[in-house]
Amino acid sequence: MRFVEAIRSALSAIAANALRSLLTMLGIVIGVAAVIAMVAIGSGARNLVDQQIRSLGANLAIVTPGNVTQGGARLGAGASSTLTDEDADAIRREIDGVTAAAPFVQGTVQVIAGGNNWGTRIYAIDLDWFAAREWDVATGRTFDPEEVRRGDIVVILGQTVAKNLFGEEDPIDQVVRVRNVPFRVIGVMAAKGQSAFGQDQDDVIFVPLDAGRRRVIGRNYAKDRSVGSIFVKFANEEDIEPGIENMTTLLRQRHRVIGDQEDDFSIRNLTEIANTASASANTLSMLLAAVAAVSLLVGGIGIMNIMLVSVTERTREIGLRLAVGARPRDILSQFLIEATTLSTIGGALGVALGAGAAYLVARIAGWPSLVSPNAVIIAVGFSALVGIFFGFYPAQRAAKLDPIEALRRE
């Protein structure tokens, strides 16, 4: 009951000087609001980066052409394709832990259907692509092995392309023209969303690898069965690093790269890139929260200052309470509870302000924001601890007052 009375007394003291109390809480309010907003925005941005990178597929590595030297001149990475279908087959067959090796060629094309046309990206792929990218067909079907082997002129549309060419009409079994080649639509992919690089992953079409090389993208690829890149999917994340080392050895042997000669290919671990990006976003979020926490310390100093003023103003009241039987620890508790109540109310207001600011910034920037319950609990709890820490000295000073000297003061 004594604790309830102390809370009631603290609220009365705060209400008696409402404006001063509000100004005192301002540092706590701003500090907590900044912590909540920064952590929410940082968490949302980190999740967005994770989703975008992971949308490429889990446990994934990509093999791309490396530097090529012709006539003594270095042409740079990707200037000429050094990868083939057979490289993908060898990786799939000889590297432990590999569940899919998907060679592909890509380009840009104009797709025409009736009176509509749309510029998009085209991928010429084999069957392993869908497993590697963990991407399913929403309607229709994927390619069958015979269509891929023969290079049939069939196509699967991304959601964006299907919408812009056919609207609400069912595109299955319709014909689209890609560089004057009529392709029959056999499926529409499930929505994938935006990539980590800001591209619409659904703005794409897929055709069998040989059909794309021979009829659409270019004869240079079809001539030597070369491909632009190879996606390699592993069963487990632990298989990626040793798998990349083994792939490097295998491809050097296949491409007759000897001694200190530079590789004519490059292998990147996309899972490692995703983890690095996530760690960087997390570090940035923690740094922002740490900077915002400084405002809490400033707010705590403000609370200590105003509580010292309160002790001075209420010296006679303290002396009277001590004279009628109040113990020093009762006075200590009263002022400590008052400081803690002040900072906790400020923390609660800060949470509301921070959540609102995070939502507003997220709407403007187009980011998701995640107000974590843990962040709210920690912020309010820390604000209460700030009140206890910075309120202890004024409370102790009040408790140590001599009642006779306190009553004599004007």
N, C-alpha and C positions, 0 to 999 in steps of 0.2 A: 504493500500500500504506500510505503514511504517513497518507493521508486516512482509510482504513478503521480504522487504529489510533486515530486521533483520535476517530472516531465511537464506537468501542468504549470508549475512555476516558471520553467524555462520558456514555454510557449507564451506565457503572459508577459515575460520580460522582452521577448522578441517582438510581440505585438505592440508593446508600449512604445517601442522605437522602430516602427515598421520600415520607414525609409532608410534609417541607418542600418538596420539589419539586412535590408535588400541590397544596399551598396556593399556591405561586408560580404554577403554571399556571392557577389558578382564574380569574384575571382574563382570561386569554386564552381559556379555555374559554367563559366567560360571554359575552365579546365576540363571538367567532366564532359561538356558538350564537344570539345575538341577531341578528346580521347575517343568518345563513342563514334563521332563522325569519321575520324581518320581510320579507326579500326574497321568500321563498317565498309567504308569505301575501299580500303586496302584489301579486305577479305573478298569483297565483290569482284574487284579487279583481278585478284589472284585466281578466283574460281573461274572467271571468264577466260583468262589465259589458259588455265588447265583444260577447260572444256574445248577450247578452240584447238589446242595442240593435240589433246587426246582424241579429238574427232578424226584425226588422221589414222588412228588405229593404235592399239596397245602393243608394246613389245616389238616395235617396228624399227628397222634400219633401211636406209635407201642407198643404193649403189648408183653413182652417176659417172659419166665420162670424165677423165682427168685431163691433164695437159698433154698435148700432142705436138710432136716436133716433126716437121717436114722440111727437107732441104736445109736443115740447120736453123730453121726459124721456129720459135715456140708459138703455137697458135692459141694457147690458153685453154682453160678447162671448158669442155663442152663444145669446142669448135668443130670437133669431128667425133662421131659416135664410135666408141671402142668396145661396146657391149653388144652381145648377141643373145638370141634365144637359147643357144647352147650353154651360155654362161649361166642363165637362170636354171636350166635343167640340171647342170652340174651342182649348183648351190643347193637345189632342192634335194638332190640325190646324195650328196657327199657330206654336207655340213650337219652335224648333230644339233637337234633342237629346233630345226627349221620346219615350220608347218606349212609355209607357203612362200613361193618366190615368184613374184608377178612382174614380168617384163612389160613395158608399155612405151608407146610413142604418143606424143601430144602435139596439138597445133590449134590454130583458130580457124573457124569456118563460118560461112553464112548458111543457115538452114532455112529451107523454104517449104511451107506446107500450104497449098491453095494460094490464097492471096496474102498470107502472112509470111514474114521472114524475121529471122533473129540471128544476130551474131553471137557466137558462143565458143567455148573450148571443146575440142574433141579429143577423146582418149581412145587409142587402139590398144586393146587389152586381151589377156587370156583369162581362163577361168579362175586362176589363183587371185586375181585382183580383188574380187568381192570378199574372199576370206581374209586377205591381207588388210584391207581397209575396214573390215567389219561393217560392211554396207549391204543392206538388203534391198530387194525389189519390193515396192509397195503394191503395184498392180502388174499383172502380166507375169513374165518369167525372165530368167537370165538366159544366157547363151547355152546351148547344149554342146558337148564336145565335138560333134560332127560339124556344127556351124563354125566353130573356131578353127578346126582342122582345114575345112574347105575354104574358109574366108568368105562365108556367105554375106550378102549385103542386107544385114539386119541391124537394127539400132535400138538402144535403150536410152530413154530421155531422162534428164534430171527434172526435178519438179519445176524449176523456173522456166526451162525451155518448154516443157509441156503446157504450162499455163499461158505463156506468151504466144504459142503457136495454135493451141486448140481451145483455150479458155476452159469452159466447163465440159466440153465435148470429150468423149473417151478416145484417146489417141491410139489405143491398141488396134493393130492391123491396118492403121492408116499408113500412107506413104509420104515420106519427106525427102526432099532433094538436098543432097550435100555435094556441092561442086558438080552439079548436074548429074550426080549418080543417085538413082532412086533407092532409098533404103526403107524397108518395111519395119514399122515400130512393133516390137514384141514386149516391151515393158517400160515401166516408169519407176525410177528409184525412189526410195524413202527419203524424206527431207533430212539433210545433213547440217544445214546452217552455215554460218560464216566461219572461215578458216582463221588461223592465228595471224594471217597476213592481210585480213580484211576482205578476202575474196568470197564471193557467193559460191559455195561448193555445189549448190544445186543447179548452177548455170553451166551445164555440161552435157555432153552426149557421149555414149560409149558404143564402139563398134568392135567386131572381132579384129584381132591383131593384124592378120594378113590382109583383110579387107581394107583396113585403114592405111596400111603401108602401100598397097598396090594401087588403090583407087582414089585416095583422098590426100594423105599427108605428103607423099613424095616417093619417087622410085629409088632414091638413094638408100632409104632404109630397106626397101624390098630387095634390092640388088644383092646385098650380102647378109640379109636377115638380121640386120642390126636393130637395136632398140635404143630409146632415149635414156631410160633409167630402169632400175629393178627395185621394187619394194620387196623386202625380205621380212617375214613375220616369224617370230620365235615363240615357242610354247611358254617360256617363262622369262622373266626379266634377267634372271641369273645366267641364262644361256647367251645373252646378247654379246657381252664383252669377249668371251672365248670364241663365240661364233664369228665375230668380226675379224679376230686374229686369224682364224682358220680360213675365212673367205678371202682375206688379203693374200694368204699363202697360195690358195687355190687359183685365184685370178692371176696372180703373178706367173704361176706355172702355165696357165692356159694362154696368157698373152705374151709368153716368152720374155718376160721382164727379168733381166739377170743382174746380179751384183748390186752395185749402188745406183743402178738406173732408176729413174723416177717412175712411180706407178702411173699408168695411163687411166686410172680410175680413182674414185674417191668414195669412201663409205662413211656415212654419218649415222649416229645413234639418235633417232628422234625421241626416244624415251628419255635419254640423258638431257637433251635440249629442253624437254618438258619439265624435268625435275629442276634443272638450273633456273628456268624462267619462274617456276613456282617458288623456289628458294629466294630468288631475287625479290619477287613481289612480297614475300613474307618479311624479308629483312627491311624493305622499304616501309612496310606497314608498321613494323615494330619501332623503327626510327621516328616515324611521324607520331606514333603514340607516345614515345619518350619525350619528344619535344613538347607535345601537348601537355604532358604530365607536369612540366615546369610551371604551367599556369596554376595547377593545384597547389604547388608549394607557395606561389605568390598569394593565392587565396588563403592558405593557412596562416601566412604572416599577417594578412589583413584581419583574420579572426583573432589572432593573438593580440594585435594592436587594439582592436575594439573591445576585447574582453578586459584588457588592462584599464581602458577608459571606464568601462562599466564598474570595475572594482573600485576605482577612485570615486565615481559618482555615488556608489551605493555603500560607502564606508560606514555611515551611521546605521544603515539597515543591517549590515553584517555584524556590527558591534551589538546592536539590539538583539539579534538572534543568538549570538554567543552568550549574551548576558542572561537570557531567559532559558538557557539550558542546551542550546544547539552545540553539538560537538564539532571540532575542527574538520573531522572527516565528513560531516554533513554539509558543511560549507564547501568543502572540496568537491564533493559529489554534485552539489547544486550547480556550481559554475562549470564543472566538467561536462555535465549533462547538457547544460545550456550551450556550450561551445560545440558539442557533438551534434545536438539537435539542429543547430544553425548550419553546420557543414553538411549534415545528411539531407536537410531540406534543399540546400543548394545543389547537392548531388542529384537528387530526384528531378529538380528542375533542369539540371544539365543533361540528364538522360533524355528527357522529352525534347529539349532543344537540339541535342546532337542527333537523335533519330530523325527529327524533321529536317535538319540540315543535310544529313546523309541521303535521305529520300529525294530532296530537292536537287542536290548535286548529281545524283544518279540519273534523275530524269533529264537534266540538262545535258549531261555528258553521254547519256545512253549506256551507262554501266549498270550492272546489278549491284545492289547494296545489301549486305547481310549484317543486320544488327544481332550479334550473338548474345544469347542470354548470359553466357559466362562473362562477356565484356561488360554487360550492364551490372552484374553482381560485383565484379571486381572494381568497377569505377565507383559505385555507390559505397562499397566497403572501404575503398581507399580514401574516399572523401570523409567518411566517418573517422578513420584512423588519423587523418590530417587534423580533424577537429579535436580528437583526444590528445594528439601530440602537441599541437600548438596551443591548446586550451589548458594544458596541465600547469604551465608556469603561472598564468594569471589566477587559476583556481587555487594553487598552492599558496600564492601570495595572499589571497583572500582568507584562506584557512589559518594562516599564521598571524593574522591581525590580533593585536591585543584589544579585548573588548572595551577596556576603560579608555585607552587612547582613541579607539574608533569612535566612541560616543562623544568625546570632547571635540572632535573635528567638526568644523562648520560645513 
